């Protein structure tokens, strides 16, 4: 049996969809399973129980309506995957309230911030590089976009 422990009533995410905090597959008989569930309850764990083929990764799953569901995908897109160095980079279709981080290589250009609109525009450097835009918004799965700048198009 697969057990997914989750935050109570979306307390980690500020909503009514639970974020998985631990997942475990238990291979025991009915009596041991009942004892395990009692132990979880005694420890104050909120959990759902389902039959699953293996352990499900929390970055792709959530708890909703007392069951496991795949987290939805968001579909922001870069206006262009390649831009001329020095020109603006534009990302469209971002869910309002998403948290954004922009980096190039290991260098963080913009640390995580909340976006109050649905698009992001920022100037690129005057030299070729690749920008990575990481977009996070619960309950969506994280989205990573790469935009490459080149010397000439």
PyMOL commands that set and color helices and strands:
alter all, ss='L'
color gray80, all
select helices_A, chain A and resi 8-10+30-42
alter helices_A, ss='H'
color red, helices_A
select strands_A, chain A and resi 2-6+18-25+46-50+61-64+67-70+77-78+82-84+88-92+99-104+107-114+119-123+129-136+143-150
alter strands_A, ss='S'
color yellow, strands_A
deselect
rebuild
show_as cartoon
